[in-house]
Amino acid sequence: MTPNWNADSLVDIRSKNVDQYKRNFLHQAVCELRFPTLMELGDPRPPTILVKALRKEYPHLELANEVSLGIGGNSSNNTHTHIFRSAKFTWTVSLKQSSLSIETTAYSDYDHMKERVLRVVDAASKIIDSDFFTRIGLRYINIVKCDTNPVLGWVNPELVGPLLSGHFKGIHEYAGKLQLTADDGGCLLQHGIVLKQKQSAGEMVPDYLLDIDVFRNEIQLSDTGEALDAMHLQVFDIFDWAIGSKAREHLSAESSQKRA
């Protein structure tokens, strides 16, 4: 029986464009999986089983220190994060005492990311001493880039009404947040203009940020794939609602993007 979550119904928009676009606006994609804290995972030496399992895909291993201060700053706790990077440094796996994350700056398609996440989950299942995740999150940070003002046809007018009104000049910052919650998960849309300097003329021109973060709580390891599928559909439904017709035309054009 396929599991479902109450949070699946937080958004009643259903896009018809899933898996249809040939391009993307993705700046970064992240999947975070949290589990009950296991203190030994914060030791300086990474788990040997995980190192061997990930070595072919993630040959570069790093160690990062995290120091947390106690009350009054009188004591501190030093833990470590084990970071595994792919050969081209475009994919990263991070292991902490209570979480595992997979992130990429070279996203090609959801199926590819899901495969990589599930391979990491399979390897991590042998060391986290838990048959469930306390929370799984999927975050897609999109930056809509174009040669003109992205507000004009590239973003849903419902998100940028004040900018389209023409009542405001000299806009330096514009941002919004929409957060939806249920008892077993939720989603968050953060959006706004991102100013960049146009090199040729030295003027400031905007990109547009669409940052979508969804999560589900208390997920059995065996249901990880189904949870990812449900969250990805919700992310895409929100994303496709948030963009405009010009963005869809751009995304539908042929792309020479390759996996990294």
Secondary structure, 3 states (H helix, E strand, C coil): CCCCCHHHHCCCCCCCCCCCCCCCCEEEEEEEEECCCCHHHHCCCCCHHHHHHHCCCCCEEEEEEEEEECHHHCCEEEEEEEEEECCCCCEEEEECCCEEEEEECCCCCHHHHHHHHHHHHHHHCCCCCCCEEEEEEEEEEEEECCCCCCCCCCECCCCCHHHHCCCCCCCCCCEEEEEEEECCEEEEEEEEEEEEECCCCCCEEEEEEEEEEEEEEEEEHHHHHHHHHHHHHHHHHHHHHHECHHHHHHHHCCCCCCCC
